[in-house]
């Protein structure tokens, strides 16, 4: 099941780059919450509290109870975290998507591989983790924190496709034929190709002219 956390926010009426910069100088991060036909609402959250929160959760799959100015909490998912390209630890903006308990949502859930494949332990193969997340449709209350796959039984040349995976109370939206993880054979060294050494004397190829035939 998805983890839950609480995030406090304040409403704000002013928007724009100048306002955003001013908020960040004062230890606040501009944010917005939207979803389900509601008008987007501009918010601000405490920078230190947000950083601390994000360090302890999986941002993609944690259900947030967003408390705004004493109102009843709104359940929401983090849709986007904008960070500074110069200093990625600095958060520039936070997008929150409000959800309803009785409406399914589409979420990208991380895939976790459990165990060491037999083909790696015994055959010297390599585990190739192709898809690191899957998109599922699920009710908010049934959202898993991750999709855990046991790969310990995989041998060389075998893998797990999307069609092999079941997520309780959810529908996987990805193409069922896609490979999620597989064990590939060990690489074999290819003998270097030795090129033939060219003769130092060039070979002259031409037709013999009639006048050359009688020459000694």
Secondary structure in CASP SS format (residue, H / E / C, confidence):
PFRMAT SS
TARGET T0000
AUTHOR 0000-0000-0000
METHOD secondary structure of the structure
MODEL  1
X C 1.00
X C 1.00
X C 1.00
X E 1.00
X E 1.00
X E 1.00
X E 1.00
X E 1.00
X E 1.00
X E 1.00
X E 1.00
X C 1.00
X C 1.00
X C 1.00
X C 1.00
X C 1.00
X H 1.00
X H 1.00
X H 1.00
X H 1.00
X H 1.00
X H 1.00
X H 1.00
X H 1.00
X H 1.00
X C 1.00
X C 1.00
X E 1.00
X E 1.00
X E 1.00
X E 1.00
X E 1.00
X E 1.00
X E 1.00
X E 1.00
X C 1.00
X C 1.00
X E 1.00
X E 1.00
X E 1.00
X E 1.00
X E 1.00
X E 1.00
X E 1.00
X E 1.00
X E 1.00
X H 1.00
X H 1.00
X H 1.00
X H 1.00
X H 1.00
X H 1.00
X H 1.00
X H 1.00
X H 1.00
X C 1.00
X C 1.00
X C 1.00
X C 1.00
X C 1.00
X C 1.00
X C 1.00
X E 1.00
X E 1.00
X E 1.00
X E 1.00
X E 1.00
X E 1.00
X C 1.00
X C 1.00
X C 1.00
X C 1.00
X C 1.00
X E 1.00
X E 1.00
X E 1.00
X E 1.00
X E 1.00
X E 1.00
X E 1.00
X E 1.00
X E 1.00
X E 1.00
X C 1.00
X C 1.00
X C 1.00
X C 1.00
X C 1.00
X C 1.00
X C 1.00
X E 1.00
X E 1.00
X E 1.00
X E 1.00
X E 1.00
X E 1.00
X E 1.00
X E 1.00
X C 1.00
X C 1.00
X C 1.00
X C 1.00
X C 1.00
X E 1.00
X E 1.00
X E 1.00
X E 1.00
X E 1.00
X E 1.00
X E 1.00
X E 1.00
X E 1.00
X E 1.00
X E 1.00
X C 1.00
X C 1.00
X C 1.00
X H 1.00
X H 1.00
X H 1.00
X H 1.00
X C 1.00
X C 1.00
X C 1.00
X C 1.00
X E 1.00
X E 1.00
X E 1.00
X E 1.00
X C 1.00
X C 1.00
X C 1.00
X E 1.00
X E 1.00
X E 1.00
X E 1.00
X E 1.00
X E 1.00
X E 1.00
X H 1.00
X H 1.00
X H 1.00
X C 1.00
X C 1.00
X C 1.00
X C 1.00
X E 1.00
X E 1.00
X E 1.00
X E 1.00
X C 1.00
X C 1.00
X C 1.00
X C 1.00
X C 1.00
X C 1.00
X C 1.00
X C 1.00
X E 1.00
X E 1.00
X E 1.00
X H 1.00
X H 1.00
X H 1.00
X C 1.00
X C 1.00
X C 1.00
X C 1.00
X C 1.00
X E 1.00
X E 1.00
X E 1.00
X C 1.00
X C 1.00
X C 1.00
X C 1.00
X C 1.00
X C 1.00
X E 1.00
X E 1.00
X E 1.00
X E 1.00
X E 1.00
X E 1.00
X C 1.00
X C 1.00
X C 1.00
X C 1.00
X C 1.00
X C 1.00
X C 1.00
X C 1.00
X C 1.00
X C 1.00
X C 1.00
X C 1.00
X C 1.00
X C 1.00
X C 1.00
X C 1.00
X C 1.00
X C 1.00
X C 1.00
X C 1.00
X C 1.00
X C 1.00
X C 1.00
X C 1.00
X C 1.00
X H 1.00
X H 1.00
X H 1.00
X C 1.00
X C 1.00
X C 1.00
X C 1.00
END
